[in-house]
Amino acid sequence: MAPKNQARDNREARERLRLYQARQGLHERQRRRRVRDNVVGTVVLVAVAALATGSQLAFAGAQGSGTADASATATATSTPTPSATAGNTGDVPSKSIAKDSTWTGTLTLNKDVRLGIELDGQKAPQATSVEIKLIQEQFYNGTTCHRLADSTGLQFLQCGSANGDGTGDAGFEYGPLENVPSDGEYAKGTIAIARSSSPYSQSTQFFIVTGDTTLDSSTGGYTVVGKVTSGLSALVSKITSKGIAKAGSDGTGEPKVATKITGATIEREQ
């Protein structure tokens, strides 16, 4: 009987070993799956954070929370957002272009809303130089005004997104902030530069204030680059007064009247 018992014991030992190895294999697969899921989750979170950062340039500050603030936040885009201590990134137009001068021109929306504009190269030399360069290179032609705010104390139309949806730039971001209202009050007709949370995240987006507006100044405010000198009433009557197609959580959204920049001119005032 001993040999039979020994054979049985050997079989039972092999079975116990097989089951143990199977359990170990299962645990290892589960461990690898957890690691993989953690990695995937981290990648997704990073991607979402990057997208959220990029899509800011639209009034972040305006909501009371940079554009988004008035993050009239440039900023759902995949473009990098420098830290608050960072400098310019990319090939930023020289601030010497503005030459401490006043520049005047036009901004035409939907072919029939013609705005007279004035840019202040003395108070905002860097931002004015960037706008001059973008207009001269016809960067804005065909771009969309993608964001409208039409509530009391918060009224603006945001334009200049490279991709037409609040994302994209011209390959650069710049600072510093210039000519920022100390009281956070942006008068009707003001043209200011959108950005995200960093003072060095200004790029191509700007906003036109269509009614006296108060913006959160806790992150530094927004560069006032100039003003609308004529045509604002036409902008309001033909576009902004028609309302928002679908408001987001901050009350802003795409204007019901689809709006594109169809022309822009600029020249130094003699």
C-alpha positions in Angstrom: 0.0 0.0 0.0 2.9 2.3 0.6 3.8 2.8 -3.1 0.2 3.7 -3.8 0.0 6.2 -0.9 3.3 7.7 -2.1 2.0 8.1 -5.7 -1.2 9.7 -4.4 0.7 12.0 -2.1 2.9 13.0 -5.1 -0.1 13.8 -7.2 -1.7 15.9 -4.4 1.6 17.8 -4.0 1.8 18.5 -7.7 -1.8 19.7 -7.7 -1.2 22.0 -4.7 1.8 23.4 -6.5 -0.2 23.9 -9.7 -2.9 25.7 -7.8 -0.4 27.8 -6.0 1.4 28.8 -9.2 -2.0 29.6 -10.8 -2.9 31.9 -7.9 0.5 33.5 -8.1 0.0 34.1 -11.8 -3.4 35.6 -11.3 -2.1 37.9 -8.6 0.8 39.0 -10.9 -1.6 39.7 -13.8 -3.9 41.7 -11.5 -0.9 43.6 -10.2 0.2 44.4 -13.8 -3.3 45.4 -14.7 -3.5 47.8 -11.7 -0.1 49.4 -12.7 -1.3 49.7 -16.3 -4.6 51.2 -15.3 -2.8 53.7 -13.0 -0.5 54.7 -15.9 -3.4 55.0 -18.3 -5.3 57.0 -15.7 -2.4 59.3 -15.2 -1.9 59.9 -18.9 -5.6 60.7 -19.2 -5.5 63.1 -16.4 -2.4 64.8 -17.8 -4.1 65.0 -21.2 -7.3 66.5 -19.7 -5.3 69.0 -17.7 -3.4 70.0 -20.8 -6.5 70.4 -22.8 -8.2 72.4 -20.0 -5.1 74.6 -19.7 -5.0 75.2 -23.4 -8.6 76.0 -23.7 -8.5 78.8 -21.2 -7.8 81.9 -23.1 -11.2 83.2 -22.6 -12.3 85.1 -19.5 -11.2 82.9 -16.7 -10.9 86.0 -14.6 -14.2 87.3 -15.8 -16.1 84.5 -14.2 -14.7 85.5 -10.9 -12.5 82.5 -10.9 -7.9 84.2 -17.3 -8.9 83.8 -21.3 -12.1 81.6 -18.4 -10.9 84.4 -16.4 -11.4 87.1 -18.7 -9.2 84.6 -19.5 -11.0 86.5 -22.2 -8.8 82.8 -21.3 -6.5 82.4 -25.3 -6.4 79.7 -23.7 -8.9 75.1 -25.4 -5.6 74.7 -26.9 -2.7 72.4 -26.8 -0.3 75.3 -26.6 2.0 75.3 -23.6 1.1 77.7 -20.8 4.2 79.2 -19.2 4.4 79.5 -15.4 3.8 82.9 -13.9 7.6 83.4 -13.6 8.3 82.3 -17.1 9.2 84.7 -20.0 8.1 84.8 -23.6 8.0 81.7 -25.6 8.3 81.4 -29.4 9.1 84.2 -31.9 7.3 87.1 -30.3 7.1 90.3 -32.4 9.4 93.0 -31.1 7.8 95.7 -29.0 9.7 98.3 -31.0 7.2 97.9 -33.8 4.6 100.1 -32.0 7.3 102.8 -31.6 5.4 104.5 -28.7 2.8 105.6 -31.2 -0.9 105.5 -31.7 -2.1 103.1 -34.4 -5.5 103.3 -36.1 -7.4 100.9 -38.4 -10.5 98.8 -38.9 -11.8 95.5 -37.9 -14.6 94.1 -40.0 -16.9 91.3 -38.8 -19.2 89.3 -41.1 -18.4 91.7 -43.9 -20.9 94.3 -42.7 -19.9 95.3 -39.2 -17.0 97.7 -39.6 -15.3 98.8 -36.3 -12.9 101.7 -36.1 -10.0 100.7 -33.7 -7.2 102.6 -32.0 -4.2 100.8 -30.4 -2.0 102.5 -27.9 1.7 101.8 -28.6 2.7 104.0 -25.7 0.8 102.4 -22.9 1.0 98.9 -24.2 4.0 98.7 -26.6 4.4 94.9 -26.5 0.7 94.0 -27.0 0.3 96.7 -29.6 3.3 95.5 -31.6 1.9 91.9 -31.5 -1.5 93.1 -32.8 0.1 95.3 -35.5 2.1 92.3 -36.7 -0.8 89.9 -36.7 -3.0 92.4 -38.6 -0.3 93.2 -41.1 0.2 89.5 -41.8 -3.6 89.0 -42.1 -3.6 86.4 -39.4 -7.1 87.3 -38.2 -8.8 87.1 -41.6 -11.3 84.2 -41.5 -10.9 83.5 -37.7 -14.0 83.2 -35.5 -15.3 85.2 -32.6 -16.1 82.2 -30.5 -17.2 83.5 -27.2 -19.8 86.0 -26.0 -20.7 87.3 -22.6 -24.0 89.2 -22.3 -24.9 89.4 -18.7 -25.0 92.6 -16.6 -21.5 93.7 -15.7 -19.9 91.1 -18.0 -20.3 91.9 -21.7 -17.7 91.1 -24.2 -17.0 89.3 -27.5 -13.8 87.3 -27.7 -12.1 86.7 -31.0 -8.7 85.7 -32.5 -8.5 82.0 -31.8 -6.3 80.3 -34.4 -8.6 77.3 -34.4 -11.8 79.2 -34.0 -12.8 77.5 -30.8 -10.7 79.1 -28.2 -7.6 77.1 -28.9 -4.4 77.6 -30.9 -1.9 80.5 -31.2 0.6 81.9 -33.7 3.5 79.9 -32.3 4.2 82.3 -29.4 3.1 83.5 -26.0 4.2 86.7 -24.4 4.0 89.1 -21.5 4.2 91.1 -19.4 0.8 92.6 -18.6 0.5 96.2 -19.6 -1.9 99.1 -19.0 -4.1 97.0 -16.7 -7.0 98.8 -14.9 -6.2 98.9 -11.2 -9.9 98.6 -10.3 -10.7 95.7 -12.6 -13.2 97.9 -14.5 -13.1 97.7 -18.4 -15.1 100.4 -20.0 -17.4 99.8 -23.0 -15.4 99.8 -26.2 -12.2 98.5 -24.6 -10.0 96.1 -26.5 -8.0 93.9 -24.2 -5.8 90.8 -24.6 -7.1 87.4 -23.5 -4.9 85.0 -21.6 -4.9 82.1 -19.2 -3.6 82.2 -15.6 0.0 83.2 -16.5 0.9 86.8 -17.3 3.0 85.4 -20.1 0.2 83.4 -21.8 -1.0 86.2 -24.0 -1.1 85.3 -27.7 -3.5 86.0 -30.5 -6.9 86.2 -28.7 -8.5 89.5 -27.7 -11.8 90.6 -26.4 -14.0 93.6 -27.2 -16.0 95.0 -24.3 -19.5 95.7 -25.4 -20.8 97.0 -22.1 -19.0 98.2 -18.9 -17.5 95.1 -17.5 -15.8 94.1 -14.2 -13.2 91.4 -14.3 -11.4 89.5 -11.6 -8.0 91.2 -11.0 -6.6 88.7 -8.5 -4.3 87.1 -11.2 -3.2 90.5 -12.5 -5.9 91.6 -14.8 -5.8 92.0 -18.6 -3.7 94.2 -20.9 -5.8 97.0 -22.4 -4.3 97.4 -25.9 -6.8 100.0 -27.3 -10.4 100.8 -28.0 -13.2 100.8 -30.5 -13.7 104.3 -31.9 -16.7 103.6 -34.1 -19.2 100.9 -35.1 -19.8 99.5 -31.6 -23.5 100.0 -31.9 -23.6 98.0 -35.1 -21.7 95.2 -33.4 -24.2 95.1 -30.6 -27.4 95.4 -32.7 -26.3 92.9 -35.4 -24.4 90.3 -33.3 -24.1 90.5 -29.5 -27.7 91.5 -28.8 -28.9 88.3 -30.5 -27.6 86.3 -27.5 -25.7 83.1 -26.9 -26.4 79.9 -28.7 -25.6 77.6 -25.7 -24.2 79.1 -22.5 -21.6 77.2 -20.5 -21.3 77.0 -16.8 -19.9 80.5 -16.6 -22.7 82.0 -18.6 -20.7 82.6 -21.7 -20.8 80.8 -25.0 -20.8 80.9 -28.8 -22.8 83.8 -30.1 -26.1 82.9 -31.9 -24.9 84.9 -34.8 -21.9 83.1 -36.2 -19.2 85.7 -36.3 -16.0 85.8 -38.3 -13.3 88.5 -38.8 -13.5 89.2 -42.5 -11.0 92.0 -42.7 -8.5 94.1 -40.6 -6.3 97.1 -41.3 -3.8 99.1 -39.2 -1.5 102.0 -39.8 0.6 104.4 -37.7 -1.1 107.7 -37.0 0.9 110.6 -38.4 
